[in-house]
Amino acid sequence: MDSIVLAAGTAVVSAMATEAWQQARTGVVAWWGRVRPDQADGVDAALEESRNGVLAARQAHDISREQALVDDWQVRLHLLVREDPALVGELRRLLDEDLTPRLPVQEQTRVGSIVMKATASGRGRVYQSGGDLHVTER
């Protein structure tokens, strides 16, 4: 899946548990209505259902339930982008302008993504890390 799709799905679900949910929801429904007008009402209802699930998951400290909702929204967004790859730019704008700015700082960090690629040939070695990395070789 495209990193924008992953980040946007995470941001949609993260926004559901914030004070700014109504503004974020309005942005998501408006965007969806522009790209798939026939699906806007269904998406609005699905967002509300998912929000209830997120709030319940957070209250119960059920990380796997919340992650399942993130996965669901990532798949929904992925299907749209797969049908029309030109939507990636619009999804990026939705993420940058309507979703991420409405999230608390700790949630904004969760939305970011890291893409790392490496190639080694022969006896070469590659070390990659998203955090601290200590390598000791002799």
N, C-alpha and C positions, 0 to 999 in steps of 0.2 A: 504494500500500500504506500502511496505517496506520503511523505512526511507532513505535508500540509493537511491531508485528510486525517492523519493520526492526531495531529495537534488540534485541529478543529473539533473533532469528536470529543477529545478530552476537555476542551474549553467549553463546549456546549454543556456537558454533564457537570463540570465544575461550577459553571455559572448558575446552575439550577439551585444550588444551596446558598446563594448569596442574596443580599438585600437588593441587588440590581437585577434580579432575575427577570422582572417584567420588561425592562428595557432590552435585555439580551434576547429574550424570547421574541419581542417585537422585531428585532433585527433579523433573527433567524427565519421567522415566518415570512417577513417581507422579502428576504433573499430567496427563499424557497419558492415563494409566489412568483417571483420574476423568472426563475429558471424552470420551474415546473408548476404552472398555475393550477393545474388540475389536482395537485397533491397538497396544496397549502393547508386546506382544512384538516386533512388527515394528519399532517405533520404537526399542526397546532395541538391537536388532541393527543398525539403520541408524546409530544414534549411535556404536556401536563401530566400524563401518566408516568413518564420517566421521572419527572420531578418528584412526584409522590414516592417513587421507589428510591430515589437518591436520599431524600430526607429520612425515610425509614432506615435505609442502610447506614447512614451516618449516625443516627440515634442508637442503632444496635451495634455500631462499630464493625459492620460487616463489609470489609474491604472487597471481598470477592463479588458480592452482589453489586456494589458500585462499579467495579471493573467490568462486570457483565454489561451494565448499561453503557459504559464508555465504548466497549466493543460493538454493541448494537449500533450506536450512532456513528461510529467509524465505518461500519459496513454500509449503512444507509448513504453516507457521504461518498464512500468509495464507489458505490453503484452509480451515483449521479455522474461522478467524474469519469468513470469508465465509459459511460455512454457518450459523454461530451467532454473531452480533455480540456477544452477551452475554459471550462468552469473553474479550473485550478486558480486562475488569477482572481476571479470573483470571490472564491472561497478564501483566498489569502486576504483580500480586503475585508471580508466579513470577520475573519479571525483578528486582524490587526486593528480594525476600527470599531467593531461592535462587541466583540467577546473579550479579548484579552484585557483591554483597559478597564473593564468592569469587574475584573477578578481581584481579590486581595493579592498582595505581593507573593505570598507563599503558594497560591494557586497558579499565578502567572509562571512561576518557575516550573511547576508540574507540566504546563502546557508545552514548553519548549522541547525541541528535539535535537538530537545529535546524530549525524550520519557520518560514520567512519568507514573508510575503505583503505585497504592496504594490499600490497603485493610484494612478495619476496621471491627471489630466484636463487638457485644454487643453495648455498648454506646460509643464506641471509635470514635474519630474524626480524619480525615485526612485533612491536609492543604497542598496544593501544589501551587507553584508559579514559573513562569519563570522570575520573577523580584522581586521587593520589596513586602514583605508581612508583614502586621502588624495585629496581632491577640490580642484582648483584651477580656478576659473571666473573669467572676466572679464566 
